[in-house]
Amino acid sequence: MADLEKKGTPAGNPAAADGQLSNEMQEKLKSLDKESNTVEYKGICGKIVAIICICFSLFQIYTGLFGTLDAMIQRCIHLSFGICLVFLLCPTKKSWVKEGRFHPIDVILAVVAMIPPIYILVNYQQLILRAGTVTPVDAVVGLVGIIMALEAARRIVGLPIVIVVLCFLAYGFLGPYMPGPLAHRGLTIKQMVGHLFFTTEGVFGIPLGVSSTFIFLFILFGAYLEKTGLGKFFIDIANAIAGWASGGPAKVAVISSALQGTISGSSVANVVGSGSFTIPMMKKLGYHKNFAGAVEAAASTGGQLMPPIMGAAAFLMAEFVGIPYMEVVKAAVVPAILYFLGVFLGVHFEAKKNHLEGTPRSQLPAWTKIMKEEGHLAIPLIAIIGLLASGYTPMKAALAGIFISIGTAMLRANTRMSFWDIVDGLVKGARGALGVIIACASAGMIIGIVTKTGVGLKLASALVTVASGNFMLLLLCTMLTSLILGMGVPTTANYVITSTIAAPALIQLGVPILAAHMFVFYFGIIADITPPVALAAYAGSAISGGDPLKTGVNASKLGIAAFIIPYVFVLSPQLLGIGATFGSVLFTTITAIIGMTGISGAMIGQFYCKANVIERIILLAGGLCLIDPQTLTDIIGIAILVAVFALQYFRTKKHKNPENA
């Protein structure tokens, strides 16, 4: 994650004086987020890394401006830069890195890793003329390329994704020995290497293609937004909006994390970045440490669900479904609102239950002053929404966003970037993209095996068979698959796997393709707060000093909307705007918002006043009725919530005035 600038550090932030995250926060981030666990080199080695990163970013900007190269060439150059940087920045052993110098073994591996994609570039015309015929030299080079890609994935993404890829590769070899419908002829090494490394169906497939065009540019855009100090603006404006309210600091955490999520694709990085000052604020107000960490974890995880920039998996979704990215954004708006509203209501009810007050208005900045001094920093986000809505491709919109963010920062002296700040943005952007690049390359291998063997449709059919045609059971199996994968595999790879295997099963049973893909997308993300392995909750507890498991349970309660809403939009796609008018979407949204109020009250145990067990069960039932967009269920849900509210209101009134009893 790009370092927070000094001008973006609010008062009370425990960041270091130079404006960067404190060393303690950086270590926590690195221990929990594999993609952030890279070495910071000094001296000549640091300069070499910076030069490679700058060249990488400039190459991407150049192709964005003047048009991408042939697909295979673009992706080969993209992977060459990325894999070289991974081997340099994620050394074999960190103890080998002494005095900020490269270890010779890592340099050798970086060079070896670059050779296979460069081999394709050098022999590109010959490979085309051979039309898929793999020579012995091709086979050796391709095999080395696959091995090096897997090792790079182990270093920067983690071992789980390597294990998943190896399982798919083993399936490719062991096809004749697989049981029943999963059996196939089996692949030779030449066939597998030829398909996975010398076509655009494997390593250089759609995921890496999306990464090599607009995902990289959006990550670079996010790096420049952080350089401008936009993070401080988000915190300040959230304080002005909600800091004074009951439980103000927790509501500030929700609002700021929702906004921060538009520029950060990592739940853990978001937790550490904004949680380093929101969590201490919540604890100071009186929130329990396990709840304070959970608030930040739930809000930060939802950042990947918040349009207009929803993380790499959303861009892949647009490509897989075959629709413009803006259509994905439109479909995600209502579910994202419901998710964050659920978290917001959760912290509100918790504050009411424990009588937690907000920060006095006199201690908060006026929003008019904030907008006057920092409001211009939001121009790039507004601009990119307008560009996407007006038909610009994501790549052109991201490219324009980069230049607009630099230009708008120049409007005021306190946000102006120097030449070296701009250069540093190129470095930060390239480093921030490495995990996505390698995850996309690894996910491409999975897609390659699926397309070569047809296992995707076989597994989808098997899922339908296991569920015995029971639609809800199939949804449950798909949810559990996404959650389990999400515990060890990053969102991008998780989405690729589940959209390849599980989404087709949902589509077979009549679910619209966008709803099916959004279903697996949601649960892949929410795995970050799902116990027992909840990385975002672990990050929150590391800052709050709380218990990771209890923090994860609280975060799951706050993020309950993310466990419910996917079922709703699969059963009623109108929630995604599919086959719905504006009026019907508006009505569905309003009733769902009321429903979320009931569900949040049930989770926290507070509505008009503290709720007993029976009232919580009734509130949950009423909330679920309202989220289901059917007229009858809406009427029943409203009746239930009104009844509980009235019951609690008169009980409270009777308690305050016992003489009237």
GIVENTA-V53955 format. One record per pair of residues at least 12 apart in sequence whose C-alpha atoms are under 7 Angstrom apart, sorted by sequence separation. I is the first residue (numbers start at 1). J is the second residue. D is the distance in whole Angstrom. If there is no record, write none. Layout:
I;J;D + I;J;D
//
This chain:
6;18;6 + 150;162;6 + 174;186;6 + 482;494;7 + 625;637;5 + 6;19;4 + 173;186;5 + 239;252;6 + 279;292;6 + 384;397;6 + 503;516;5 + 575;588;7 + 5;19;5 + 6;20;7 + 88;102;7 + 92;106;7 + 172;186;6 + 173;187;5 + 238;252;5 + 279;293;6 + 384;398;7 + 503;517;6 + 537;551;6 + 602;616;4 + 623;637;6 + 4;19;6 + 5;20;6 + 91;106;6 + 172;187;6 + 173;188;7 + 537;552;5 + 602;617;7 + 622;637;4 + 4;20;5 + 482;498;6 + 622;638;7 + 3;20;5 + 4;21;7 + 238;255;6 + 257;274;7 + 384;401;6 + 532;549;6 + 602;619;5 + 3;21;7 + 88;106;6 + 238;256;6 + 499;517;6 + 531;549;6 + 534;552;6 + 537;555;7 + 601;619;7 + 602;620;5 + 622;640;5 + 87;106;6 + 88;107;7 + 622;641;6 + 599;619;6 + 235;256;5 + 275;296;6 + 308;329;6 + 380;401;6 + 499;520;7 + 531;552;6 + 598;619;5 + 599;620;5 + 87;109;7 + 88;110;7 + 234;256;5 + 307;329;6 + 498;520;6 + 530;552;6 + 531;553;7 + 598;620;6 + 619;641;6 + 87;110;5 + 529;552;6 + 380;404;6 + 478;502;6 + 598;622;7 + 599;623;5 + 56;81;6 + 116;141;6 + 234;259;6 + 253;278;6 + 271;296;6 + 307;332;7 + 380;405;5 + 495;520;6 + 598;623;5 + 84;110;5 + 116;142;6 + 271;297;6 + 307;333;6 + 495;521;6 + 529;555;6 + 530;556;6 + 84;111;7 + 529;556;6 + 595;622;7 + 596;623;6 + 595;623;4 + 84;113;7 + 116;145;5 + 231;260;7 + 249;278;7 + 271;300;6 + 495;524;6 + 595;624;6 + 615;644;7 + 83;113;7 + 84;114;6 + 270;300;5 + 306;336;6 + 494;524;6 + 83;114;7 + 305;336;6 + 377;408;6 + 595;626;5 + 113;145;6 + 249;281;6 + 250;282;6 + 376;408;6 + 377;409;7 + 594;626;7 + 595;627;5 + 249;282;5 + 267;300;5 + 491;524;6 + 80;114;5 + 267;301;5 + 491;525;6 + 592;626;6 + 1;36;7 + 113;148;6 + 591;626;6 + 592;627;4 + 526;562;7 + 591;627;7 + 80;117;6 + 608;645;6 + 482;520;6 + 486;524;5 + 261;300;6 + 265;304;6 + 486;525;7 + 609;648;6 + 483;523;6 + 487;527;6 + 522;562;7 + 608;648;6 + 76;117;5 + 222;263;5 + 258;299;6 + 262;303;6 + 299;340;7 + 460;501;6 + 464;505;6 + 479;520;7 + 482;523;6 + 483;524;6 + 486;527;5 + 487;528;7 + 588;629;6 + 608;649;7 + 76;118;7 + 222;264;7 + 254;296;7 + 257;299;6 + 258;300;7 + 261;303;4 + 459;501;6 + 460;502;6 + 463;505;7 + 482;524;5 + 253;296;6 + 257;300;5 + 260;303;7 + 261;304;6 + 591;634;7 + 598;641;7 + 258;302;7 + 262;306;6 + 299;343;7 + 456;500;6 + 460;504;6 + 461;505;6 + 479;523;6 + 483;527;5 + 522;566;7 + 250;295;7 + 254;299;5 + 258;303;5 + 261;306;7 + 262;307;7 + 456;501;5 + 460;505;4 + 257;303;7 + 262;308;7 + 263;309;7 + 265;311;5 + 487;533;6 + 557;603;6 + 262;309;5 + 487;534;7 + 519;566;5 + 73;121;6 + 258;306;7 + 262;310;7 + 39;89;5 + 143;193;6 + 443;493;5 + 38;89;5 + 39;90;6 + 139;190;6 + 142;193;6 + 38;90;5 + 439;492;7 + 440;493;7 + 443;496;6 + 139;193;6 + 439;493;6 + 515;569;7 + 516;570;7 + 45;100;7 + 142;197;6 + 515;570;6 + 45;101;6 + 134;190;7 + 45;102;7 + 572;629;7 + 42;100;5 + 515;573;7 + 41;100;5 + 511;570;6 + 41;101;7 + 134;194;6 + 568;628;6 + 132;194;7 + 326;388;6 + 326;389;6 + 87;152;7 + 90;155;6 + 86;152;6 + 90;156;7 + 83;152;7 + 86;156;7 + 286;356;7 + 285;356;7 + 308;385;6 + 254;344;6 + 251;344;6 + 251;347;7 + 215;312;6 + 250;347;6 + 247;347;7 + 247;348;6 + 246;348;7 + 247;351;5 + 246;351;6 + 210;316;7 + 246;352;7 + 207;316;6 + 247;356;5 + 249;358;7 + 246;356;6 + 247;357;5 + 248;358;4 + 246;357;5 + 247;358;5 + 248;359;6 + 245;357;7 + 246;358;5 + 245;358;5 + 244;358;5 + 243;358;6 + 244;359;5 + 243;359;6 + 244;360;6 + 244;361;6 + 35;156;5 + 34;156;6 + 35;157;6 + 34;157;6 + 34;158;7 + 240;364;6 + 239;364;7 + 240;365;6 + 240;366;6 + 240;367;5 + 72;200;7 + 75;204;6 + 237;367;6 + 72;204;7 + 75;208;7 + 237;370;7 + 75;209;6 + 78;212;6 + 236;370;7 + 75;212;6 + 74;212;7 + 233;374;6 + 230;377;6 + 221;398;6 + 217;395;7 + 224;402;7 + 313;491;7 + 313;492;5 + 214;394;6 + 218;398;5 + 221;401;6 + 225;405;6 + 312;492;6 + 214;395;4 + 217;398;6 + 221;402;5 + 224;405;7 + 228;409;6 + 213;395;6 + 217;399;6 + 313;495;6 + 214;398;7 + 229;415;7 + 228;415;6 + 321;513;7 + 321;514;7 + 227;425;7 + 317;517;7 + 224;425;6 + 223;425;6 + 223;428;6 + 220;426;7 + 223;429;5 + 220;429;4 + 219;429;6 + 346;558;6 + 219;432;7 + 219;433;6 + 343;558;5 + 342;558;7 + 343;559;6 + 216;433;6 + 342;559;7 + 342;561;6 + 339;559;7 + 2;223;6 + 8;229;4 + 4;226;6 + 5;227;6 + 7;229;6 + 8;230;7 + 10;232;6 + 339;561;5 + 4;227;7 + 8;231;6 + 9;232;6 + 338;561;7 + 339;562;6 + 2;226;7 + 5;229;6 + 8;232;4 + 301;525;7 + 301;526;7 + 211;437;6 + 301;528;7 + 208;437;7 + 335;565;7 + 298;529;7 + 208;440;5 + 297;529;7 + 207;440;5 + 208;441;6 + 207;441;7 + 33;268;6 + 301;536;7 + 204;441;7 + 207;444;6 + 203;441;5 + 29;268;7 + 203;442;6 + 205;444;5 + 297;536;5 + 29;269;6 + 204;444;7 + 297;537;5 + 203;444;5 + 334;575;7 + 202;444;5 + 203;445;5 + 29;272;6 + 201;444;7 + 202;445;5 + 294;537;6 + 297;540;6 + 293;537;7 + 296;540;6 + 332;576;7 + 202;447;6 + 331;576;4 + 202;448;4 + 294;540;6 + 331;577;6 + 25;272;7 + 201;448;5 + 293;540;4 + 293;541;5 + 196;445;6 + 290;541;7 + 293;544;6 + 196;448;6 + 292;544;7 + 345;597;7 + 349;601;7 + 195;448;7 + 353;606;6 + 342;596;6 + 346;600;5 + 350;604;6 + 289;544;5 + 334;589;7 + 338;593;6 + 345;600;6 + 349;604;7 + 289;545;7 + 290;546;5 + 289;546;5 + 290;547;6 + 294;551;5 + 298;555;5 + 349;606;6 + 353;610;6 + 293;551;6 + 294;552;6 + 297;555;6 + 342;600;6 + 346;604;6 + 349;607;7 + 290;550;6 + 291;551;6 + 294;554;6 + 295;555;6 + 298;558;7 + 290;551;5 + 294;555;4 + 298;559;6 + 14;276;7 + 13;276;7 + 14;277;7 + 291;554;6 + 13;277;5 + 12;277;7 + 271;536;7 + 279;544;6 + 268;535;7 + 272;539;7 + 276;543;7 + 1;269;6 + 268;536;5 + 271;539;7 + 184;453;7 + 267;536;6 + 271;540;6 + 268;539;6 + 182;455;7 + 182;458;6 + 165;442;7 + 172;449;6 + 181;458;7 + 157;435;6 + 168;446;6 + 156;435;6 + 165;445;7 + 169;449;7 + 165;446;6 + 168;449;7 + 172;453;7 + 157;439;7 + 153;438;6 + 152;438;7 + 153;439;7 + 150;442;7 + 160;488;5 + 161;489;5 + 160;489;6 + 64;395;7 + 64;396;7 + 64;399;7 + 86;434;7 + 82;434;6 + 82;437;7 + 57;426;6 + 54;426;5 + 53;426;7 + 54;427;6 + 57;430;6 + 53;427;5 + 56;430;7 + 50;427;6 + 53;430;5 + 53;431;7 + 35;435;5 + 2;428;6 + 1;432;6 + 32;535;7 + 32;539;7
//
